Amino acid sequence: MLDVLLLRLDAPMMSFGGTAVDAIGRTEPCPTLSMLTGLLANALGYDHRDADKTSALQERLRFAARRDHGGETRVEYQTVDLGQPHMNDKHAWTTRGYVETRSGGSEARYGTHQRYRHFLVDSVFTVALTVMPADEEPTIDALERALRWPARPLFLGRKSCIPSAPLVSKQARLRATTLREAVLAAEVAREGAEQARVWWPEDDAETEGAHRFALTDRRDWRNQLHVGRRFVYMKDFKLPEGHAGE
């Protein structure tokens, strides 16, 4: 039996970073491995110097997710004037280690940079997660404590995406034979849902009638790059009557 921690991801805006193309930052439709790893590492107080610990946590983390509400995507149009003195400076910092500029001629090089960031709006997800092996640190108990009393403020994908409800579900814990079983047994975060879409890892539960697809959500935490993918299954399930909780 798995010892499972139940999370509620509830926010006006959230982003589960998908593959970025040029200035277009997409979101996946469901919580991703790298996003949940970063959330937990932040709650534990890890920083960039703790890349090995964060990577080890990512390798141990397993989860399933259920969308209880929402799922609509909105695009935020962002601009920045790269010609401002504080932007055109050799000490300007980016994750790539050099000053951000535009392509084109000399006049365009430090012009207005445009980018498009995709968000899920007014959405709620229930996540059932565990760690394997269960007896290594941090344990599932340590992760629950960290989410209840985090070392730093937490966010859902991007720093502007602040949770609007406690991250640990009121139900908090349960035991189940699979993660899919656990997330389907969890109380629904918002009333009124008759069915919900569920995602689970390919080695977790039966897959009859489910859609298999790849997520590029394994992150190299030392170099701050996404470097690997995994396969998950997705299926819509009818929820039993009286399944609503919070």
N, C-alpha and C positions, 0 to 999 in steps of 0.2 A: 504494500500500500504506500502511496505517496502522501507525504505531509505537504499540503498545498497552502500557500498564502494567496488571499484574494485581494486584488486591487481594484479601485474604481478610478478610472481616468475620465474626469469630467471638467471641461473648461470651455469658455466661449470660442477659443481658438486653440488648435494643437497641430503639430506637424510630426509625421513619422518619415523623416527624410528619405526620399527615393533617389534614384540616379539623377544627378544634376547634369544638364547639358547647357554649356555656355552660361548665360545669366539666368537660366530658368531652373529654379529649385523646386522640384516636385515633392509631393508627399505620397507615401504608400497608403493604401486604404485601411491598414491595420497596424497595431503596434509592432515595432521591429526589434530585433535582438540588440542592435547597437544602441537604440534609443533607451530601452529598458536597462541595459548595462550602464549607460551613462547616468541615468536617473538614480540607480542604486548606488553607484560609485560616488556620486555627488552627495547623496544622503549619508554615506559612510564617512565622508570627509576626504576622499581620495583627491589628489590633484594630478597635474600632468607628470610629475616625477614618479607617480605610482602606476605607470603604464603596465608594468608586469602584473601587479595585483589586479588591475582592471581587466587585463586580458585573461587572467586566470578565472575571474568571476564570469566573464563572457563565455568561456568554455564550459562552465558548470551550469549555466542558466538554461532552464527549459520552461516553456510556457505555452499556453493556449489563450486565445482572446475571443471575446464575443462582443459584437456591436449591439448595444441596447437602444441607442437612439442616434439619429442624425446620419452623418456620412457625407454631407454635401461639401464640395470643395469650392473655395473662393481663392482668387488670385489677388495678391497685394502688389501693386506697382510701386517700386521704390527707386529713388534717384539720389545721387550724391554728386556734388560739384568737386571733381578731382583737382580743380585749379586753386582751391583754397590753400593758403599758406601751410596750415597744419597737415594737409593731405599730401602736398608736394614736398616731402622732407625725406631725407635718407634714413631717418629713424622711424618712418611710418611702418606700422606692423600689420602683417597679414599672416594667415596660416601657412602661406607659401613662402614667407620669409623675404619678400621684396615688395617694393612700392606698387600699388595698384595703378595701372594706366589703361587707356583705351588703345585699340588698334587704329591705324589711319595716319594721317599726316601730323606735323608738329602741332598744329592748332587743335586738332581733335584729340591728341594724346592726353591732354589734361582737361578735357571737356566734361560734360555731364555723363556719368555712368548710369545706365538703367539696368534694373534687374526685376525679376518676377518671382515672388515667393508664394507657393501654394500652401494653403491651410485647410484643415477640416474644421467646420464651424458648427457650434451648438451640438456637439457629439458627446456621447458617453460610451465608454468601453469597460467591460469587466475582464480582468486578466487573472488567470490562475497560473501561478508560477511556483517552481521548486528548484532546488539546487542538487546536483549529483556530482560526486558523492555527498551524502547528506551530513556526514560527520566532520567535514572540513570547514575551516573558517573562511568567510563568514557563513554561519549556519542560517537556516530559515528564520530562527528566532532572532538572530542578530539583524537580519534584513528587516524584519517587522519593526524592531525597536528603532532602527535607523529611519524608517519611513515615518514613524510616529513622532520622533524627536530628531529631525535631520540636522546634520552639521552645518548646512547652508540652505538658503531658500531653494526650493525645487521648481522645476518647470517641465513642460511636456513638449520636448523637441526643440523649441527655441525659447530664448530667455523672456520673450514677451508673452509666452503662453503659460499663464499662472493658473494652477488648479483652482476650481471654485468649490471643491469639496475635499474632505480628508482623503488621502490616497489609499489608506487601508480601509477596505470595506467594513461595514458594521459586522458582517458575518465573520470576517477576518480569516478564519482557518477552517479547513475540512480535510478529510482523508478520502482518497479515491484511488481506483486502480489505474486510471489514465487521466491525463490533463484535460482531454475533451470531456470526459465524464464529470470532472470537477467543475469546469466552466459552465457546463449545462445545468449542473445542480445548484450553482450559485444564484442568489436572489437577483432579480432584475433591478437595475439601478433606477429606472423610471417606469412608472405605470403605463399601461396601454399597449405595450408591445405584444403582438400575437406571434411573431416569429423573429428570429435573430440570425444574423450571419456569424459563423464561427470559423476560426482559423486554428489549426493545430499542426505540430511537427509530424513529418512523414513516418517516424518510427513510433508514434504514440498510440494510435487507435486504428480501427478498420476504416477503409477508405471508399467503400461502395457508394457510388453516386456523387462522390466529391470531385472537385476540380483541383488538379495539382499544378502548382506554378512556382517559379523561382523568385526569391527575394535576395537582393544584393545588400545584405545587412550585417555582414561580418566585418568588423573594423580592426585595423591595425592601430592600436592606441598609442604606440610609440611614435609613429610617423603621421598620425591623424589622417588616415586614408581608409576608405572602404576597399577591401581586397578580396572578399570571398562571398559566396552565396550559399544558400541552403534552400531546400524544397519544403513547402508547406502545402496543406490541403485546406480547402474552403468549401463550406456547404451551408445552406440555409436550413434551420431547424424550427419546427413549430414548438412554441413554448406552452407548457401545460397551464390550465386556468389557475388563477390564484398564485402565479409565480412571481408577482411583483413584490419588491421589498422596500428599498429606501425611498 
